[in-house]
Amino acid sequence: MNLQNGYNNQKDSDLNTLESFKILISNIKYLKDKTWGCPWQKKQSHKSLIPFLNEESSEFIDAIYEKNANNICEELGDLLLQIMLHAEIGFEKII
């Protein structure tokens, strides 16, 4: 593989990752939407989500100690969801 092909492959991968992240943001916004969103999600706050963030963090730490790559990946996804929910709550308070 030459350098140009490697660059193009990385660029395509980065664009796919960016598009996936945009979809994730859109899904989080939909969950929190005041009209169409999930009733449970709409009433969550930073404080109400603390137990879930704590649980997912603990599960991630356990996966690290167990050296279980599949669980690490899964728990990182769960943590990312928590982070995205907190980010959306923070964004809602700004606008």
Backbone atoms as SQL, in Angstrom:
CREATE TABLE atoms (id INTEGER PRIMARY KEY, chain TEXT, resi INTEGER, resn TEXT, atom TEXT, x REAL, y REAL, z REAL);
INSERT INTO atoms VALUES
  (1, 'A', 1, 'MET', 'N', 0.853, -1.177, 0.000),
  (2, 'A', 1, 'MET', 'CA', 0.000, 0.000, 0.000),
  (3, 'A', 1, 'MET', 'C', 0.895, 1.235, 0.000),
  (4, 'A', 2, 'ASN', 'N', 0.600, 2.166, -0.883),
  (5, 'A', 2, 'ASN', 'CA', 1.391, 3.395, -0.881),
  (6, 'A', 2, 'ASN', 'C', 0.790, 4.396, 0.111),
  (7, 'A', 3, 'LEU', 'N', 1.538, 5.448, 0.384),
  (8, 'A', 3, 'LEU', 'CA', 1.112, 6.434, 1.383),
  (9, 'A', 3, 'LEU', 'C', -0.194, 7.106, 1.003),
  (10, 'A', 4, 'GLN', 'N', -0.388, 7.378, -0.267),
  (11, 'A', 4, 'GLN', 'CA', -1.615, 8.055, -0.704),
  (12, 'A', 4, 'GLN', 'C', -2.845, 7.184, -0.431),
  (13, 'A', 5, 'ASN', 'N', -2.754, 5.890, -0.726),
  (14, 'A', 5, 'ASN', 'CA', -3.880, 4.996, -0.458),
  (15, 'A', 5, 'ASN', 'C', -4.149, 4.899, 1.038),
  (16, 'A', 6, 'GLY', 'N', -3.085, 4.835, 1.830),
  (17, 'A', 6, 'GLY', 'CA', -3.250, 4.789, 3.282),
  (18, 'A', 6, 'GLY', 'C', -3.930, 6.044, 3.790),
  (19, 'A', 7, 'TYR', 'N', -3.549, 7.195, 3.250),
  (20, 'A', 7, 'TYR', 'CA', -4.174, 8.457, 3.648),
  (21, 'A', 7, 'TYR', 'C', -5.650, 8.458, 3.275),
  (22, 'A', 8, 'ASN', 'N', -5.958, 8.015, 2.050),
  (23, 'A', 8, 'ASN', 'CA', -7.356, 7.999, 1.602),
  (24, 'A', 8, 'ASN', 'C', -8.189, 7.043, 2.443),
  (25, 'A', 9, 'ASN', 'N', -7.629, 5.882, 2.783),
  (26, 'A', 9, 'ASN', 'CA', -8.357, 4.928, 3.629),
  (27, 'A', 9, 'ASN', 'C', -8.625, 5.527, 5.001),
  (28, 'A', 10, 'GLN', 'N', -7.635, 6.212, 5.567),
  (29, 'A', 10, 'GLN', 'CA', -7.811, 6.838, 6.878),
  (30, 'A', 10, 'GLN', 'C', -8.840, 7.955, 6.794),
  (31, 'A', 11, 'LYS', 'N', -8.777, 8.738, 5.725),
  (32, 'A', 11, 'LYS', 'CA', -9.731, 9.834, 5.533),
  (33, 'A', 11, 'LYS', 'C', -11.153, 9.282, 5.436),
  (34, 'A', 12, 'ASP', 'N', -11.348, 8.199, 4.674),
  (35, 'A', 12, 'ASP', 'CA', -12.673, 7.581, 4.567),
  (36, 'A', 12, 'ASP', 'C', -13.139, 7.061, 5.921),
  (37, 'A', 13, 'SER', 'N', -12.234, 6.447, 6.662),
  (38, 'A', 13, 'SER', 'CA', -12.562, 5.935, 7.988),
  (39, 'A', 13, 'SER', 'C', -12.965, 7.072, 8.919),
  (40, 'A', 14, 'ASP', 'N', -12.229, 8.169, 8.862),
  (41, 'A', 14, 'ASP', 'CA', -12.550, 9.328, 9.695),
  (42, 'A', 14, 'ASP', 'C', -13.918, 9.897, 9.337),
  (43, 'A', 15, 'LEU', 'N', -14.233, 9.950, 8.050),
  (44, 'A', 15, 'LEU', 'CA', -15.542, 10.462, 7.626),
  (45, 'A', 15, 'LEU', 'C', -16.660, 9.547, 8.097),
  (46, 'A', 16, 'ASN', 'N', -16.441, 8.239, 8.044),
  (47, 'A', 16, 'ASN', 'CA', -17.448, 7.288, 8.528),
  (48, 'A', 16, 'ASN', 'C', -17.640, 7.441, 10.034),
  (49, 'A', 17, 'THR', 'N', -16.553, 7.622, 10.755),
  (50, 'A', 17, 'THR', 'CA', -16.632, 7.816, 12.205),
  (51, 'A', 17, 'THR', 'C', -17.382, 9.099, 12.527),
  (52, 'A', 18, 'LEU', 'N', -17.096, 10.163, 11.806),
  (53, 'A', 18, 'LEU', 'CA', -17.776, 11.438, 12.016),
  (54, 'A', 18, 'LEU', 'C', -19.265, 11.306, 11.731),
  (55, 'A', 19, 'GLU', 'N', -19.614, 10.600, 10.669),
  (56, 'A', 19, 'GLU', 'CA', -21.019, 10.401, 10.334),
  (57, 'A', 19, 'GLU', 'C', -21.719, 9.585, 11.422),
  (58, 'A', 20, 'SER', 'N', -21.058, 8.559, 11.935),
  (59, 'A', 20, 'SER', 'CA', -21.623, 7.756, 13.026),
  (60, 'A', 20, 'SER', 'C', -21.831, 8.602, 14.276),
  (61, 'A', 21, 'PHE', 'N', -20.887, 9.498, 14.554),
  (62, 'A', 21, 'PHE', 'CA', -21.013, 10.367, 15.721),
  (63, 'A', 21, 'PHE', 'C', -22.180, 11.337, 15.546),
  (64, 'A', 22, 'LYS', 'N', -22.372, 11.833, 14.333),
  (65, 'A', 22, 'LYS', 'CA', -23.515, 12.708, 14.053),
  (66, 'A', 22, 'LYS', 'C', -24.831, 11.965, 14.298),
  (67, 'A', 23, 'ILE', 'N', -24.877, 10.700, 13.908),
  (68, 'A', 23, 'ILE', 'CA', -26.085, 9.891, 14.129),
  (69, 'A', 23, 'ILE', 'C', -26.312, 9.704, 15.618),
  (70, 'A', 24, 'LEU', 'N', -25.242, 9.449, 16.377),
  (71, 'A', 24, 'LEU', 'CA', -25.358, 9.308, 17.829),
  (72, 'A', 24, 'LEU', 'C', -25.919, 10.588, 18.448),
  (73, 'A', 25, 'ILE', 'N', -25.395, 11.728, 18.059),
  (74, 'A', 25, 'ILE', 'CA', -25.892, 13.010, 18.576),
  (75, 'A', 25, 'ILE', 'C', -27.365, 13.177, 18.232),
  (76, 'A', 26, 'SER', 'N', -27.731, 12.851, 17.013),
  (77, 'A', 26, 'SER', 'CA', -29.129, 12.963, 16.582),
  (78, 'A', 26, 'SER', 'C', -30.027, 12.062, 17.422),
  (79, 'A', 27, 'ASN', 'N', -29.580, 10.840, 17.687),
  (80, 'A', 27, 'ASN', 'CA', -30.372, 9.913, 18.509),
  (81, 'A', 27, 'ASN', 'C', -30.546, 10.426, 19.937),
  (82, 'A', 28, 'ILE', 'N', -29.491, 10.987, 20.506),
  (83, 'A', 28, 'ILE', 'CA', -29.575, 11.534, 21.869),
  (84, 'A', 28, 'ILE', 'C', -30.554, 12.705, 21.884),
  (85, 'A', 29, 'LYS', 'N', -30.450, 13.571, 20.896),
  (86, 'A', 29, 'LYS', 'CA', -31.371, 14.710, 20.824),
  (87, 'A', 29, 'LYS', 'C', -32.822, 14.224, 20.682),
  (88, 'A', 30, 'TYR', 'N', -33.030, 13.168, 19.908),
  (89, 'A', 30, 'TYR', 'CA', -34.383, 12.618, 19.747),
  (90, 'A', 30, 'TYR', 'C', -34.905, 12.075, 21.079),
  (91, 'A', 31, 'LEU', 'N', -34.045, 11.347, 21.823),
  (92, 'A', 31, 'LEU', 'CA', -34.458, 10.816, 23.126),
  (93, 'A', 31, 'LEU', 'C', -34.890, 11.925, 24.083),
  (94, 'A', 32, 'LYS', 'N', -34.231, 13.079, 23.996),
  (95, 'A', 32, 'LYS', 'CA', -34.498, 14.184, 24.908),
  (96, 'A', 32, 'LYS', 'C', -35.491, 15.201, 24.352),
  (97, 'A', 33, 'ASP', 'N', -35.954, 14.994, 23.114),
  (98, 'A', 33, 'ASP', 'CA', -36.860, 15.951, 22.476),
  (99, 'A', 33, 'ASP', 'C', -38.123, 16.145, 23.319),
  (100, 'A', 34, 'LYS', 'N', -38.486, 17.401, 23.536),
  (101, 'A', 34, 'LYS', 'CA', -39.620, 17.726, 24.407),
  (102, 'A', 34, 'LYS', 'C', -40.955, 17.207, 23.859),
  (103, 'A', 35, 'THR', 'N', -41.074, 17.071, 22.556),
  (104, 'A', 35, 'THR', 'CA', -42.323, 16.594, 21.956),
  (105, 'A', 35, 'THR', 'C', -42.309, 15.088, 21.708),
  (106, 'A', 36, 'TRP', 'N', -41.266, 14.607, 21.061),
  (107, 'A', 36, 'TRP', 'CA', -41.241, 13.217, 20.595),
  (108, 'A', 36, 'TRP', 'C', -40.374, 12.295, 21.437),
  (109, 'A', 37, 'GLY', 'N', -39.622, 12.839, 22.364),
  (110, 'A', 37, 'GLY', 'CA', -38.646, 12.054, 23.099),
  (111, 'A', 37, 'GLY', 'C', -39.230, 11.053, 24.082),
  (112, 'A', 38, 'CYS', 'N', -38.351, 10.285, 24.656),
  (113, 'A', 38, 'CYS', 'CA', -38.703, 9.276, 25.658),
  (114, 'A', 38, 'CYS', 'C', -39.105, 9.983, 26.962),
  (115, 'A', 39, 'PRO', 'N', -40.278, 9.674, 27.508),
  (116, 'A', 39, 'PRO', 'CA', -40.732, 10.350, 28.727),
  (117, 'A', 39, 'PRO', 'C', -39.725, 10.228, 29.885),
  (118, 'A', 40, 'TRP', 'N', -39.125, 9.068, 30.036),
  (119, 'A', 40, 'TRP', 'CA', -38.156, 8.878, 31.121),
  (120, 'A', 40, 'TRP', 'C', -36.911, 9.736, 30.892),
  (121, 'A', 41, 'GLN', 'N', -36.424, 9.750, 29.652),
  (122, 'A', 41, 'GLN', 'CA', -35.220, 10.529, 29.337),
  (123, 'A', 41, 'GLN', 'C', -35.462, 12.029, 29.480),
  (124, 'A', 42, 'LYS', 'N', -36.652, 12.476, 29.105),
  (125, 'A', 42, 'LYS', 'CA', -36.943, 13.913, 29.135),
  (126, 'A', 42, 'LYS', 'C', -36.860, 14.487, 30.541),
  (127, 'A', 43, 'LYS', 'N', -37.134, 13.683, 31.565),
  (128, 'A', 43, 'LYS', 'CA', -37.139, 14.220, 32.925),
  (129, 'A', 43, 'LYS', 'C', -35.820, 14.006, 33.668),
  (130, 'A', 44, 'GLN', 'N', -34.811, 13.444, 32.986),
  (131, 'A', 44, 'GLN', 'CA', -33.532, 13.200, 33.650),
  (132, 'A', 44, 'GLN', 'C', -32.730, 14.491, 33.798),
  (133, 'A', 45, 'SER', 'N', -31.899, 14.496, 34.825),
  (134, 'A', 45, 'SER', 'CA', -31.008, 15.623, 35.101),
  (135, 'A', 45, 'SER', 'C', -29.609, 15.061, 35.360),
  (136, 'A', 46, 'HIS', 'N', -28.637, 15.961, 35.475),
  (137, 'A', 46, 'HIS', 'CA', -27.296, 15.501, 35.820),
  (138, 'A', 46, 'HIS', 'C', -27.353, 14.656, 37.098),
  (139, 'A', 47, 'LYS', 'N', -28.064, 15.166, 38.086),
  (140, 'A', 47, 'LYS', 'CA', -28.119, 14.482, 39.380),
  (141, 'A', 47, 'LYS', 'C', -28.836, 13.136, 39.297),
  (142, 'A', 48, 'SER', 'N', -29.933, 13.070, 38.570),
  (143, 'A', 48, 'SER', 'CA', -30.693, 11.821, 38.500),
  (144, 'A', 48, 'SER', 'C', -29.930, 10.721, 37.747),
  (145, 'A', 49, 'LEU', 'N', -28.991, 11.119, 36.902),
  (146, 'A', 49, 'LEU', 'CA', -28.221, 10.138, 36.134),
  (147, 'A', 49, 'LEU', 'C', -26.968, 9.650, 36.857),
  (148, 'A', 50, 'ILE', 'N', -26.641, 10.255, 37.995),
  (149, 'A', 50, 'ILE', 'CA', -25.428, 9.859, 38.729),
  (150, 'A', 50, 'ILE', 'C', -25.379, 8.358, 39.014),
  (151, 'A', 51, 'PRO', 'N', -26.446, 7.727, 39.517),
  (152, 'A', 51, 'PRO', 'CA', -26.349, 6.285, 39.788),
  (153, 'A', 51, 'PRO', 'C', -25.991, 5.456, 38.544),
  (154, 'A', 52, 'PHE', 'N', -26.507, 5.861, 37.384),
  (155, 'A', 52, 'PHE', 'CA', -26.228, 5.130, 36.145),
  (156, 'A', 52, 'PHE', 'C', -24.780, 5.348, 35.701),
  (157, 'A', 53, 'LEU', 'N', -24.313, 6.573, 35.834),
  (158, 'A', 53, 'LEU', 'CA', -22.918, 6.865, 35.502),
  (159, 'A', 53, 'LEU', 'C', -21.984, 6.098, 36.423),
  (160, 'A', 54, 'ASN', 'N', -22.322, 6.054, 37.686),
  (161, 'A', 54, 'ASN', 'CA', -21.511, 5.322, 38.664),
  (162, 'A', 54, 'ASN', 'C', -21.491, 3.829, 38.341),
  (163, 'A', 55, 'GLU', 'N', -22.655, 3.271, 38.032),
  (164, 'A', 55, 'GLU', 'CA', -22.741, 1.844, 37.711),
  (165, 'A', 55, 'GLU', 'C', -21.934, 1.502, 36.458),
  (166, 'A', 56, 'GLU', 'N', -22.091, 2.303, 35.411),
  (167, 'A', 56, 'GLU', 'CA', -21.367, 2.024, 34.163),
  (168, 'A', 56, 'GLU', 'C', -19.870, 2.199, 34.345),
  (169, 'A', 57, 'SER', 'N', -19.460, 3.167, 35.146),
  (170, 'A', 57, 'SER', 'CA', -18.032, 3.360, 35.427),
  (171, 'A', 57, 'SER', 'C', -17.471, 2.148, 36.156),
  (172, 'A', 58, 'SER', 'N', -18.197, 1.658, 37.138),
  (173, 'A', 58, 'SER', 'CA', -17.760, 0.475, 37.893),
  (174, 'A', 58, 'SER', 'C', -17.658, -0.749, 36.991),
  (175, 'A', 59, 'GLU', 'N', -18.628, -0.915, 36.109),
  (176, 'A', 59, 'GLU', 'CA', -18.604, -2.054, 35.191),
  (177, 'A', 59, 'GLU', 'C', -17.425, -1.951, 34.227),
  (178, 'A', 60, 'PHE', 'N', -17.104, -0.736, 33.807),
  (179, 'A', 60, 'PHE', 'CA', -15.943, -0.537, 32.938),
  (180, 'A', 60, 'PHE', 'C', -14.659, -0.888, 33.677),
  (181, 'A', 61, 'ILE', 'N', -14.540, -0.427, 34.902),
  (182, 'A', 61, 'ILE', 'CA', -13.351, -0.724, 35.709),
  (183, 'A', 61, 'ILE', 'C', -13.219, -2.228, 35.927),
  (184, 'A', 62, 'ASP', 'N', -14.322, -2.896, 36.217),
  (185, 'A', 62, 'ASP', 'CA', -14.296, -4.356, 36.382),
  (186, 'A', 62, 'ASP', 'C', -13.805, -5.041, 35.112),
  (187, 'A', 63, 'ALA', 'N', -14.278, -4.588, 33.966),
  (188, 'A', 63, 'ALA', 'CA', -13.867, -5.180, 32.691),
  (189, 'A', 63, 'ALA', 'C', -12.364, -5.006, 32.473),
  (190, 'A', 64, 'ILE', 'N', -11.825, -3.864, 32.894),
  (191, 'A', 64, 'ILE', 'CA', -10.378, -3.641, 32.778),
  (192, 'A', 64, 'ILE', 'C', -9.629, -4.651, 33.637),
  (193, 'A', 65, 'TYR', 'N', -10.043, -4.797, 34.883),
  (194, 'A', 65, 'TYR', 'CA', -9.379, -5.740, 35.775),
  (195, 'A', 65, 'TYR', 'C', -9.506, -7.177, 35.273),
  (196, 'A', 66, 'GLU', 'N', -10.625, -7.501, 34.646),
  (197, 'A', 66, 'GLU', 'CA', -10.835, -8.848, 34.101),
  (198, 'A', 66, 'GLU', 'C', -10.095, -9.059, 32.780),
  (199, 'A', 67, 'LYS', 'N', -9.548, -7.970, 32.216),
  (200, 'A', 67, 'LYS', 'CA', -8.853, -8.002, 30.925),
  (201, 'A', 67, 'LYS', 'C', -9.745, -8.597, 29.833),
  (202, 'A', 68, 'ASN', 'N', -11.015, -8.210, 29.887),
  (203, 'A', 68, 'ASN', 'CA', -12.003, -8.716, 28.944),
  (204, 'A', 68, 'ASN', 'C', -12.271, -7.637, 27.888),
  (205, 'A', 69, 'ALA', 'N', -11.634, -7.788, 26.738),
  (206, 'A', 69, 'ALA', 'CA', -11.705, -6.763, 25.688),
  (207, 'A', 69, 'ALA', 'C', -13.136, -6.520, 25.218),
  (208, 'A', 70, 'ASN', 'N', -13.935, -7.582, 25.104),
  (209, 'A', 70, 'ASN', 'CA', -15.319, -7.403, 24.658),
  (210, 'A', 70, 'ASN', 'C', -16.121, -6.588, 25.666),
  (211, 'A', 71, 'ASN', 'N', -15.955, -6.886, 26.951),
  (212, 'A', 71, 'ASN', 'CA', -16.671, -6.122, 27.978),
  (213, 'A', 71, 'ASN', 'C', -16.165, -4.690, 28.061),
  (214, 'A', 72, 'ILE', 'N', -14.865, -4.502, 27.889),
  (215, 'A', 72, 'ILE', 'CA', -14.314, -3.141, 27.890),
  (216, 'A', 72, 'ILE', 'C', -14.990, -2.321, 26.795),
  (217, 'A', 73, 'CYS', 'N', -15.074, -2.880, 25.611),
  (218, 'A', 73, 'CYS', 'CA', -15.705, -2.188, 24.483),
  (219, 'A', 73, 'CYS', 'C', -17.173, -1.889, 24.777),
  (220, 'A', 74, 'GLU', 'N', -17.881, -2.874, 25.287),
  (221, 'A', 74, 'GLU', 'CA', -19.301, -2.692, 25.607),
  (222, 'A', 74, 'GLU', 'C', -19.494, -1.615, 26.669),
  (223, 'A', 75, 'GLU', 'N', -18.689, -1.671, 27.717),
  (224, 'A', 75, 'GLU', 'CA', -18.833, -0.692, 28.806),
  (225, 'A', 75, 'GLU', 'C', -18.418, 0.701, 28.365),
  (226, 'A', 76, 'LEU', 'N', -17.457, 0.800, 27.467),
  (227, 'A', 76, 'LEU', 'CA', -17.116, 2.118, 26.918),
  (228, 'A', 76, 'LEU', 'C', -18.305, 2.705, 26.170),
  (229, 'A', 77, 'GLY', 'N', -19.034, 1.864, 25.455),
  (230, 'A', 77, 'GLY', 'CA', -20.247, 2.326, 24.770),
  (231, 'A', 77, 'GLY', 'C', -21.283, 2.823, 25.761),
  (232, 'A', 78, 'ASP', 'N', -21.437, 2.078, 26.866),
  (233, 'A', 78, 'ASP', 'CA', -22.394, 2.500, 27.895),
  (234, 'A', 78, 'ASP', 'C', -21.964, 3.817, 28.540),
  (235, 'A', 79, 'LEU', 'N', -20.657, 3.963, 28.771),
  (236, 'A', 79, 'LEU', 'CA', -20.152, 5.228, 29.327),
  (237, 'A', 79, 'LEU', 'C', -20.344, 6.376, 28.344),
  (238, 'A', 80, 'LEU', 'N', -20.110, 6.107, 27.072),
  (239, 'A', 80, 'LEU', 'CA', -20.309, 7.148, 26.063),
  (240, 'A', 80, 'LEU', 'C', -21.761, 7.613, 26.046),
  (241, 'A', 81, 'LEU', 'N', -22.689, 6.684, 26.178),
  (242, 'A', 81, 'LEU', 'CA', -24.101, 7.063, 26.242),
  (243, 'A', 81, 'LEU', 'C', -24.347, 7.992, 27.429),
  (244, 'A', 82, 'GLN', 'N', -23.788, 7.665, 28.578),
  (245, 'A', 82, 'GLN', 'CA', -23.944, 8.518, 29.757),
  (246, 'A', 82, 'GLN', 'C', -23.367, 9.909, 29.511),
  (247, 'A', 83, 'ILE', 'N', -22.192, 9.949, 28.929),
  (248, 'A', 83, 'ILE', 'CA', -21.543, 11.236, 28.635),
  (249, 'A', 83, 'ILE', 'C', -22.392, 12.057, 27.669),
  (250, 'A', 84, 'MET', 'N', -22.922, 11.395, 26.653),
  (251, 'A', 84, 'MET', 'CA', -23.736, 12.106, 25.666),
  (252, 'A', 84, 'MET', 'C', -25.025, 12.639, 26.290),
  (253, 'A', 85, 'LEU', 'N', -25.633, 11.859, 27.181),
  (254, 'A', 85, 'LEU', 'CA', -26.840, 12.339, 27.867),
  (255, 'A', 85, 'LEU', 'C', -26.521, 13.558, 28.732),
  (256, 'A', 86, 'HIS', 'N', -25.414, 13.507, 29.462),
  (257, 'A', 86, 'HIS', 'CA', -25.019, 14.657, 30.287),
  (258, 'A', 86, 'HIS', 'C', -24.701, 15.873, 29.409),
  (259, 'A', 87, 'ALA', 'N', -24.062, 15.625, 28.275),
  (260, 'A', 87, 'ALA', 'CA', -23.741, 16.733, 27.364),
  (261, 'A', 87, 'ALA', 'C', -25.022, 17.375, 26.842),
  (262, 'A', 88, 'GLU', 'N', -26.000, 16.575, 26.480),
  (263, 'A', 88, 'GLU', 'CA', -27.267, 17.114, 25.969),
  (264, 'A', 88, 'GLU', 'C', -28.013, 17.884, 27.061),
  (265, 'A', 89, 'ILE', 'N', -28.002, 17.383, 28.276),
  (266, 'A', 89, 'ILE', 'CA', -28.621, 18.104, 29.386),
  (267, 'A', 89, 'ILE', 'C', -27.940, 19.458, 29.568),
  (268, 'A', 90, 'GLY', 'N', -26.624, 19.464, 29.508),
  (269, 'A', 90, 'GLY', 'CA', -25.894, 20.726, 29.616),
  (270, 'A', 90, 'GLY', 'C', -26.211, 21.669, 28.472),
  (271, 'A', 91, 'PHE', 'N', -26.317, 21.144, 27.275),
  (272, 'A', 91, 'PHE', 'CA', -26.651, 21.957, 26.111),
  (273, 'A', 91, 'PHE', 'C', -28.032, 22.558, 26.248),
  (274, 'A', 92, 'GLU', 'N', -28.990, 21.773, 26.763),
  (275, 'A', 92, 'GLU', 'CA', -30.352, 22.268, 26.936),
  (276, 'A', 92, 'GLU', 'C', -30.397, 23.439, 27.902),
  (277, 'A', 93, 'LYS', 'N', -29.522, 23.447, 28.882),
  (278, 'A', 93, 'LYS', 'CA', -29.521, 24.524, 29.878),
  (279, 'A', 93, 'LYS', 'C', -28.942, 25.813, 29.299),
  (280, 'A', 94, 'ILE', 'N', -28.138, 25.697, 28.248),
  (281, 'A', 94, 'ILE', 'CA', -27.517, 26.860, 27.627),
  (282, 'A', 94, 'ILE', 'C', -28.494, 27.572, 26.698),
  (283, 'A', 95, 'ILE', 'N', -29.277, 26.776, 25.955),
  (284, 'A', 95, 'ILE', 'CA', -30.158, 27.412, 24.945),
  (285, 'A', 95, 'ILE', 'C', -31.494, 27.819, 25.552);
